[in-house]
């Protein structure tokens, strides 16, 4: 159960299994000086485990998921009262192959 509502939302980011035990960083758009982080862990789902990071209590707005160097990887929009979903596996592929990930 997530405690979201009003202008507070949350974000779940799927990752490769190899990311388990590492951290994923996120920063608010326009705030290049700081970031927040959370652990990446296997999480049980009805169809089996997935590896993901869960960011709780994010104020509504635009955020950037960061790569391991701290560079912008892709952006996500957070809406109050909702759980946003992103897939870093496809964003990395798209960014690395001239695809649609926004930089």
Order of alpha helices (4+ residues) and beta strands (2+ residues): beta-beta-beta-beta-beta-beta-beta-alpha
